[in-house]
Amino acid sequence: MRMVEAAKQALGSLGGGPATAQAVYDEIIKRELFTFGAKNPVSVLSSTMRKATEGSPRLSGAAVFSSPAKGTYQLK
């Protein structure tokens, strides 16, 4: 499973958002959805989620998330 899919599933189990990258990370680890190899996995997750967020200049394809407030994400 890709990181963005793990984040999507984790957010879904958290009620769809809004949630911080830390909360999403904690849910991913709890549910064993993805294995992170980075030294700062929350930062990597946040960056990945930002790239898949509505309005992101780096968005490639359909948005998966929206950001109702700085540092929070919810399912689109």
Residue frames as qw, qx, qy, qz and C-alpha x, y, z in Angstrom:
[[0.000, 0.890, 0.456, 0.000, 0.00, 0.00, 0.00],
 [0.380, 0.498, -0.030, 0.779, 1.24, 3.49, -0.82],
 [0.229, -0.156, -0.494, 0.825, 1.64, 6.12, 1.89],
 [0.297, -0.053, -0.089, -0.949, -1.19, 8.29, 0.57],
 [0.641, -0.233, -0.612, -0.400, -3.56, 5.30, 0.62],
 [0.512, -0.236, -0.692, 0.451, -2.52, 4.49, 4.18],
 [0.022, -0.075, -0.264, 0.961, -3.19, 8.11, 5.16],
 [0.470, -0.152, -0.373, -0.786, -6.59, 7.97, 3.47],
 [0.659, -0.279, -0.694, -0.078, -7.55, 4.81, 5.37],
 [0.392, -0.183, -0.571, 0.697, -6.22, 6.20, 8.65],
 [0.162, -0.024, 0.061, -0.985, -8.18, 9.45, 8.23],
 [0.579, -0.226, -0.542, -0.566, -11.28, 7.43, 7.43],
 [0.629, -0.313, -0.686, 0.189, -10.95, 5.46, 10.66],
 [0.241, -0.178, -0.393, 0.869, -10.47, 8.76, 12.53],
 [0.204, 0.684, 0.566, -0.412, -13.82, 9.95, 11.22],
 [0.509, 0.690, 0.373, 0.355, -12.63, 11.67, 8.03],
 [0.427, 0.179, -0.097, 0.881, -10.86, 14.61, 9.66],
 [0.381, 0.809, -0.371, 0.252, -9.81, 17.19, 10.34],
 [0.877, -0.430, 0.056, 0.205, -6.69, 15.68, 11.86],
 [0.068, -0.860, 0.467, 0.192, -3.01, 16.55, 12.09],
 [0.648, 0.474, -0.595, -0.046, -0.29, 14.58, 10.35],
 [0.053, -0.366, 0.826, -0.425, 0.79, 13.31, 13.79],
 [0.666, 0.042, 0.499, -0.553, -2.69, 11.90, 14.48],
 [0.829, 0.428, -0.195, -0.303, -2.79, 10.29, 11.03],
 [0.374, 0.523, -0.749, 0.159, 0.70, 8.84, 11.57],
 [0.329, -0.250, 0.763, -0.498, -0.31, 7.42, 14.96],
 [0.806, 0.208, 0.285, -0.475, -3.36, 5.74, 13.36],
 [0.702, 0.528, -0.456, -0.145, -1.25, 4.33, 10.51],
 [0.153, 0.436, -0.834, 0.303, 1.17, 2.80, 13.01],
 [0.533, -0.090, 0.616, -0.573, -1.63, 1.52, 15.25],
 [0.842, 0.328, 0.210, -0.373, -3.35, -0.20, 12.31],
 [0.561, -0.297, 0.659, 0.402, -0.04, -1.30, 10.70],
 [0.620, 0.715, 0.273, -0.174, -1.01, 0.23, 7.35],
 [0.566, 0.761, -0.200, 0.245, 2.45, 1.37, 6.25],
 [0.795, -0.389, -0.030, 0.465, 6.07, 0.93, 7.35],
 [0.157, 0.979, -0.119, 0.062, 8.07, 4.15, 7.46],
 [0.863, 0.021, -0.084, 0.498, 11.82, 4.07, 6.95],
 [0.225, 0.751, -0.053, 0.618, 12.46, 7.80, 7.39],
 [0.375, -0.009, -0.556, 0.742, 14.14, 9.43, 10.37],
 [0.208, 0.214, 0.340, -0.892, 11.23, 11.88, 10.63],
 [0.111, 0.307, 0.898, 0.296, 8.22, 9.95, 9.36],
 [0.101, 0.746, 0.540, -0.376, 5.62, 12.55, 10.41],
 [0.024, 0.660, -0.238, -0.713, 7.36, 15.17, 8.27],
 [0.046, -0.111, 0.836, 0.536, 7.44, 12.81, 5.28],
 [0.095, 0.512, 0.853, -0.025, 3.77, 11.95, 5.79],
 [0.074, 0.763, 0.279, -0.578, 2.81, 15.63, 6.06],
 [0.015, 0.493, -0.493, -0.716, 4.67, 16.42, 2.84],
 [0.057, 0.116, 0.924, 0.360, 3.02, 13.52, 1.03],
 [0.087, 0.651, 0.722, -0.219, -0.43, 14.56, 2.23],
 [0.043, 0.696, 0.005, -0.716, 0.18, 18.20, 1.23],
 [0.010, -0.270, 0.697, 0.664, 1.01, 17.07, -2.32],
 [0.080, -0.318, -0.902, -0.281, -2.36, 15.26, -2.50],
 [0.004, -0.576, -0.559, 0.597, -4.34, 18.18, -1.04],
 [0.289, 0.802, 0.482, 0.202, -6.81, 20.32, -2.96],
 [0.033, 0.999, -0.014, 0.004, -5.17, 23.53, -4.14],
 [0.643, -0.518, 0.388, 0.409, -1.61, 22.21, -3.96],
 [0.384, 0.765, -0.355, -0.376, 0.59, 23.39, -6.84],
 [0.012, -0.426, 0.897, 0.116, 2.25, 19.94, -6.73],
 [0.706, 0.167, 0.553, -0.411, -1.04, 18.04, -7.06],
 [0.205, 0.280, -0.777, -0.525, -0.87, 15.43, -9.80],
 [0.271, -0.281, -0.898, -0.202, -4.30, 13.96, -10.39],
 [0.449, -0.668, -0.389, -0.448, -7.40, 14.20, -8.24],
 [0.130, -0.532, 0.512, -0.662, -7.15, 15.66, -4.74],
 [0.559, -0.210, -0.797, 0.096, -7.47, 13.11, -1.94],
 [0.381, -0.492, -0.532, 0.575, -7.47, 15.58, 0.96],
 [0.039, 0.834, 0.143, 0.531, -8.50, 19.12, 1.78],
 [0.470, -0.060, -0.476, 0.741, -6.98, 21.33, 4.46],
 [0.217, -0.833, -0.467, -0.204, -9.57, 23.21, 6.54],
 [0.312, -0.938, 0.154, 0.000, -6.86, 24.85, 8.67],
 [0.334, 0.718, -0.597, 0.129, -3.09, 25.02, 8.55],
 [0.034, -0.399, 0.877, -0.266, -1.58, 21.70, 9.58],
 [0.578, 0.112, 0.699, -0.407, -4.81, 19.72, 9.39],
 [0.209, 0.139, -0.777, -0.577, -6.17, 17.40, 6.75],
 [0.629, 0.186, 0.567, -0.498, -9.53, 15.83, 6.02],
 [0.448, 0.201, 0.806, 0.330, -10.85, 13.51, 3.36],
 [0.159, 0.171, -0.324, -0.917, -12.01, 15.24, 0.20]]
